[in-house]
Amino acid sequence: MSTPGLTLSCQVPIDPDSTATLQDSPPSTVWAELSEGLVEPFTSAIRGYLAGVHPGQRPLAVAELLKGHDKETLMYASVWSSLANGTDSDTYRTAQDLFMSLGERGSAPVAVDAGLDAVATAVAPILEATAPTPTVAITIDRTFRDRRADQRRRVLGVVATLASVCDVRLVGSPLMLRWVAQKHHANLPGDVRDQCSFSPTRDGPIDEVVVAARDTLDHSGSTVTILRAIADTDSETRTYSALTSILPISRSTVRNHLSTLRNLHLVSEGFRIGGEAAVELTKAGRAFVDTLDAEIGRQETIEKSVCQTGKSVGHPCNHAGKHEEALPAGDPTAADDEAPPLRRHHEIEYLSRREHAAAAATAPADGVSVTAYPAERRQGRLNGGWSYNSVRDEVVVSAEFVNVLPWRVTLARLLTDWRLWEHVLDEDRLGDSIGDLVDEHKDILRGMRCLGYLPDSIETVTEYRDALVDAREGLLEMTQKLYHEEYDLTEEEFRGVICREGLGLAGTAMHLLDLADIDVVIEMRLPTYARDFDEDRRQTLVETIATETTVFSRYGHHVARRHLYEHRDKKRQQAFSPTIDAEDPFGDLIPSYSVVGAFGSKQTSFATALRKTLTNPAELHENAPEFAIPVTVVTDTKHDRELTAAAARRVLGDKNLTLTRETLSVLTAFATTPYDVADALSQLSPESITRDLRVDEVRYALAHLDTARVLPDATPTVRAALSTLLAADVPLSRQELADQADVTTRSIRSHLDSLLGTGVVEETPEGIRLALSFHTDDERYTAVLPRLVTDELHLARDAVYEALEYVDVDDQLVWDTWAELPPSGVPDVDRLSERFEWMKWLLPTLRALSEQPCREQQYRTYFGATLEQISLEASTKSTDSLSRESGYVSA
């Protein structure tokens, strides 16, 4: 006899009562399929329950079964009770029609809210009374992954509800079942992941994996060539279609090679990026490629190696990817002294999940963040990257800023990439957001959102999308004309035309994404800022960002720039006039910005110039309406607990690991920036069952960071010593520590005492160790932590005092700090940084461990009209909390 529950299966059960297929179709369609088989047992349950009940009492009896007496429940009870009537009655047919139309609001035959929520409230209690228990077979097709995350959750909510009262069999391939168990375990019964016998691949020690791969693979064969093709991208990620596009082999051959690489733990399990299947390199895969390069070098090009296998499918060996943008060799838009390496094709690549998580977590909602991190230069400086997180409905676009023109062109290319139109803002979603307006009210879209490329001749969203694609191609053609000097204007004038066209196209795409409720993050990379940017170039950069914020912001549905900074009368007359709410005169910046680069000592001056320019991005029009756009500016992301938590949760969510207060404190202290956090945690393997992140795993992850990224503001000796201690699995003597860190014992002694005094580093009879659990069997489940983490009453200033005592400092300033207290009654330990250099990097680390906030790094600025409300807010609150995933609140 069947019992209620959810069972994962690769086989459809024999003769189920009801069947449905989860695929690329709306939730209401799924219920329509299920209801065809469930209506009979549902009707039988009603009739059996109401047998012998007086007709006048039947609605109340059903209401008791539904456990509710509100108006909606009583309406359903009345309709369901009609199923006990004759099958020829109108009320009987109305009840069956209602049952089968759930999920289709507006089409219900009676005045009830016929949403899918009614399956839980008005259907499940009836089916629970059914005997025998109905069997439901639901097949999950791979196209189900292409549905929006919110729709998948709604459908699986119905599946979970039915599983509480029916014998539900979820049928699919092992890969699909594993995906749904991992991705949507929160929407399904709690034991669903336990049923997945195919647990995620767990890498052994990396050196063992490398040895096994060397013994198994032909170093010049096709499998290794495909691995190199994945490794050769900046994100170390490739889609299946990209591999078949750049390599002359079939898709089935690619799948076979990837299966081999996956079995050897060199690439990840498949996942989807923007609707396409993709894989990424594992840390073992990177180690294997590096080993081959070190031992035998790269003997052949990718195309030549694969062509020699004799498995060509008719493509030329040196063909270009079909979705690359053909531009002339060299950068047609950069000055001669800043031309990038010569390339014929400037590619748009998918960002890795790590890159997406870092950028999205760091960028504040409605604002700009500045992060000192050595963002790597892409293989071509005009190359860009983008990615889409379907769960969060979030797009990240990333490019390097060289100068204004290539940045504007690349940004427009990214925001209008064909994959975005196909997998994110597809025809259905574009139609849902602006379809009616394009059809009948184009003047609203042009007059309020200032959408370009929308003449009266366009009648459908398909035609509009085609017009935007044509605009993109036209923009790229202009860059070719610039390079070949095929223009009638002066070069400066023509460059200005291209810049304006790029900004206009990017602005149109940005507002379309906003109308579809898709979040956008813009990552601006500056890998050579400290070396290449003087004051003039810095000002060009911050003015570029400020100008974009005026175009990419709105008050209601009105574009801010058109009303605040447009001085051309004709343009102002074309725009609809906004109605200003005196109680809420503030608009919104649509995208979030993450500006990341090697700033060196120039970070403060850059952040200051950015804040100043954002406040006054252009000359305000004399008749500008009374509204303003608030912009949050995070001038430094170091040791930011909230940003660390956001980055960690994004990375750990894909690995079924949960952040804890203790592990968050350690990451905030040692990983320094959200980008470092993402780098470190990406080294961890996924788990089959959700559990807490352990301290030893944090240590293991941090040990993979480059030495320069472990407390980057500390001295080289301290960084080398800490990196060595992180990688150690036993305590080290001072001599062993000095030898492995490649420093002198004298340096260890002079630099390590401050850490020993704070308890961050401990000296035991066995030697020196970091106060973090070793990544060994002995300490894996033992939480070894600095006392600043375990003792809530122990604060950074207490650890500073203990450190000064430990190093035996005899300085009047130290005694004055604790003897001459300011009005707050708290010692001002920050002034000690003026006397002791090690305090400058140690104090932020100690505050991070003890959950104390660091110095102010978040500011609120405004552009637009000067309002009384702004002055009031600025006087009462200098910083504004960011609308992002918060970490644990600092004490």
Salt bridges, closest charged atoms under 4 A:
ASP24 OD1 - ARG147 NH1 2.91
GLU64 OE2 - HIS69 NE2 3.22
ASP90 OD1 - ARG93 NH2 2.54
ASP113 OD1 - ARG105 NE 2.63
ASP146 OD1 - ARG272 NE 3.18
ASP150 OD1 - ARG148 NE 3.24
ASP167 OD2 - ARG169 NH2 2.97
ASP232 OD1 - ARG298 NH1 2.99
ASP234 OD2 - ARG378 NH1 3.85
GLU236 OE2 - ARG286 NH2 2.82
GLU269 OE2 - ARG178 NH1 3.30
GLU269 OE1 - ARG262 NE 3.71
GLU276 OE2 - HIS423 NE2 3.82
GLU280 OE2 - ARG353 NH2 2.60
ASP290 OD1 - ARG286 NH1 2.85
ASP293 OD1 - ARG228 NH1 2.62
GLU295 OE2 - ARG214 NH2 3.50
GLU324 OE1 - HIS345 ND1 3.80
GLU325 OE2 - ARG472 NH1 2.69
GLU338 OE1 - ARG537 NH2 3.54
GLU347 OE2 - ARG343 NH2 3.70
GLU355 OE2 - ARG525 NH2 3.26
ASP393 OD2 - ARG429 NH2 2.28
GLU394 OE1 - HIS356 NE2 2.83
GLU394 OE1 - ARG650 NH1 2.83
GLU400 OE2 - ARG377 NH2 3.67
GLU400 OE2 - ARG381 NE 3.13
ASP417 OD2 - ARG419 NE 2.73
ASP417 OD1 - ARG472 NH2 3.81
GLU422 OE2 - HIS423 NE2 3.67
GLU427 OE1 - ARG465 NH2 3.80
GLU440 OE1 - HIS441 NE2 3.94
ASP456 OD1 - ARG446 NH2 3.00
GLU473 OE2 - ARG472 NH1 3.82
ASP514 OD2 - ARG449 NH1 2.79
ASP514 OD2 - ARG554 NE 2.61
GLU523 OE1 - ARG525 NE 3.07
ASP532 OD1 - ARG531 NE 2.85
GLU548 OE2 - ARG408 NE 3.35
GLU566 OE2 - ARG568 NE 2.81
ASP636 OD2 - ARG855 NH2 3.48
ASP640 OD1 - ARG884 NH2 3.80
GLU642 OE1 - ARG884 NH2 3.26
GLU662 OE2 - ARG661 NH2 3.49
ASP676 OD2 - ARG709 NH2 2.85
ASP679 OD1 - ARG354 NH1 2.92
GLU687 OE2 - ARG202 NH1 3.03
GLU687 OE2 - ARG691 NH2 3.20
ASP696 OD1 - ARG694 NE 2.84
ASP696 OD2 - HIS775 ND1 2.65
ASP696 OD2 - ARG780 NE 3.83
GLU697 OE2 - ARG691 NH2 2.54
GLU697 OE2 - ARG694 NH2 3.67
ASP713 OD2 - LYS638 NZ 2.92
GLU763 OE1 - ARG734 NH2 3.15
ASP777 OD1 - ARG780 NH1 3.11
GLU779 OE2 - ARG769 NH1 2.90
GLU802 OE1 - ARG787 NH2 2.74
GLU802 OE1 - HIS794 NE2 3.25
ASP811 OD2 - ARG835 NH1 2.63
ASP830 OD2 - ARG847 NH2 2.83
GLU837 OE2 - LYS840 NZ 3.06
GLU851 OE1 - ARG641 NH2 3.53
GLU851 OE2 - ARG661 NH1 2.24
ASP880 OD2 - ARG860 NH2 3.33
GLU885 OE2 - ARG392 NH1 3.32
GLU885 OE2 - ARG650 NE 3.84
